[in-house]
Amino acid sequence: MTNPQRLDHVEDELETVKQLLVSTASYAESAGRRLDELTIKQDRTQSHLDQIGVRLDQLTIKQDRTQSHLDQLGARIDQVGAKVDQVSDRVDSFITHTQRLFTKAGSEIEETKARTERLEALMLKLDRSFEEQKSQFQEFQLTTGAALERIDRVLDYLLRQQGGNQNPPS
């Protein structure tokens, strides 16, 4: 190989190296731009992650508040349940007492009905007895009246008899 050939060869190789360097620089620039784009995307992603983290913190706080409210509500429900049990016991007691009162009132009503029936029967008996006594009294009055009339007539007769036998004083 001659010097000019060598020189051509070196120039060809230099040209190849130059093309490789241009290509590498172009690739490096492209990679740099891609790296810048990825950095921007990573920054956006990190910003979104930060926002999601803030949202999660807010949701956690809300969840804690909700759980607290649910616990309070559960306690209130337990209190209401206890009061409902108390009211239920009172209602059961009231119903039992009322049933006893109705039973007692029913037996008293039955007893009063029986007494009323006995009283009605007694009143009917007294009415009949009164009517009999009234009838007997009327009969007695008639008999006594007739006897008194006869006694009056006998007395009048006797008085007339005595008056006719007696001489009037002079």
C-alpha positions in Angstrom: 0.0 0.0 0.0 1.2 3.3 -1.0 1.1 6.4 1.0 -1.7 8.0 -1.0 -3.7 4.9 -0.6 -3.0 4.8 3.0 -4.0 8.4 3.2 -7.2 7.7 1.4 -7.8 4.8 3.6 -7.1 6.9 6.7 -9.4 9.6 5.3 -12.1 7.1 4.7 -11.7 5.8 8.2 -11.7 9.4 9.5 -14.8 10.0 7.6 -16.3 6.9 9.1 -15.3 8.0 12.5 -16.7 11.5 11.8 -20.0 9.9 10.7 -19.9 7.7 13.8 -19.2 10.8 16.0 -22.0 12.8 14.3 -24.3 9.8 14.7 -23.2 9.4 18.3 -23.7 13.2 19.0 -27.1 13.0 17.3 -28.0 9.9 19.4 -26.7 11.7 22.5 -28.8 14.8 21.7 -31.8 12.5 21.1 -31.1 10.7 24.3 -30.7 14.0 26.2 -34.0 15.2 24.8 -35.6 11.9 25.8 -34.0 12.2 29.2 -35.3 15.7 29.6 -38.8 14.5 28.5 -38.6 11.6 30.9 -37.4 14.0 33.7 -40.4 16.2 33.0 -42.7 13.2 32.9 -41.2 11.9 36.2 -41.7 15.4 37.7 -45.3 15.3 36.6 -45.7 11.8 37.9 -44.1 12.8 41.2 -46.4 15.8 41.4 -49.4 13.5 40.8 -48.1 11.0 43.4 -47.7 13.9 45.8 -51.3 15.0 45.1 -52.5 11.4 45.5 -50.6 11.3 48.8 -52.3 14.4 50.0 -55.6 13.0 48.9 -54.9 9.8 50.7 -54.0 11.7 53.8 -57.2 13.6 53.5 -59.2 10.4 52.9 -57.4 8.8 55.9 -58.5 11.8 58.1 -62.0 11.5 56.8 -62.0 7.8 57.3 -60.8 8.3 60.9 -63.6 10.9 61.4 -66.1 8.5 59.9 -65.0 5.7 62.0 -65.2 7.9 65.1 -68.8 8.9 64.1 -69.6 5.2 63.5 -68.3 4.4 66.9 -70.4 7.1 68.5 -73.4 6.0 66.5 -72.8 2.4 67.6 -72.7 3.6 71.2 -75.9 5.6 70.7 -77.5 2.6 69.1 -76.5 0.5 72.1 -78.0 3.2 74.4 -81.2 3.3 72.4 -81.3 -0.5 72.4 -81.0 -0.6 76.2 -83.8 2.0 76.4 -85.9 0.0 74.0 -85.3 -3.0 76.2 -86.3 -1.0 79.3 -89.5 0.3 77.5 -90.2 -3.2 76.3 -89.9 -4.6 79.9 -92.2 -1.8 81.1 -94.7 -2.4 78.4 -94.7 -6.2 79.2 -95.1 -5.3 82.9 -97.9 -2.9 82.0 -99.6 -5.5 79.8 -99.3 -8.1 82.5 -100.7 -5.7 85.1 -103.5 -4.6 82.8 -104.4 -8.3 82.1 -104.5 -8.9 85.8 -106.8 -5.8 86.3 -109.0 -6.9 83.4 -109.2 -10.4 84.9 -110.0 -9.0 88.3 -112.5 -6.5 86.8 -114.1 -9.4 84.9 -114.5 -11.5 88.0 -115.8 -8.5 89.9 -118.3 -7.8 87.0 -119.4 -11.5 87.1 -119.7 -11.3 90.9 -121.7 -8.0 90.6 -123.9 -9.6 87.9 -124.6 -12.5 90.2 -125.3 -10.2 93.1 -127.6 -8.1 90.9 -129.5 -11.2 89.8 -129.9 -12.2 93.4 -131.0 -8.7 94.3 -133.5 -8.7 91.4 -134.8 -12.1 92.6 -135.0 -10.8 96.1 -136.8 -7.6 94.9 -139.3 -9.8 92.9 -139.9 -11.9 96.0 -140.3 -8.7 98.1 -142.7 -7.3 95.5 -144.8 -10.5 95.6 -144.6 -10.6 99.4 -145.6 -6.9 99.5 -148.5 -7.6 97.1 -149.6 -10.5 99.2 -149.3 -8.5 102.4 -151.2 -5.6 100.7 -153.9 -7.9 99.6 -154.0 -9.5 103.1 -154.0 -6.0 104.6 -156.9 -4.9 102.3 -158.7 -8.0 103.3 -158.0 -7.3 106.9 -159.2 -3.7 106.5 -162.4 -5.0 104.9 -162.9 -7.5 107.6 -162.0 -5.1 110.3 -164.2 -2.4 108.7 -167.1 -4.8 108.5 -166.5 -5.9 112.1 -166.4 -2.3 113.3 -169.6 -1.6 111.4 -171.3 -4.5 113.1 -169.9 -3.3 116.4 -171.2 0.1 115.7 -174.6 -1.2 114.8 -174.6 -3.4 117.9 -173.6 -0.4 120.0 -176.3 1.7 118.4 -178.8 -1.0 119.0 -177.6 -1.4 122.6 -177.7 2.3 123.2 -181.2 2.6 121.8 -182.2 -0.3 123.9 -180.8 1.3 126.9 -182.2 4.6 126.0 -185.7 3.3 125.7 -185.4 1.5 129.0 -184.2 4.4 130.9 -186.3 7.1 132.0 -185.2 10.5 131.3 -184.5 12.4 134.4 -187.2 14.8 135.4 
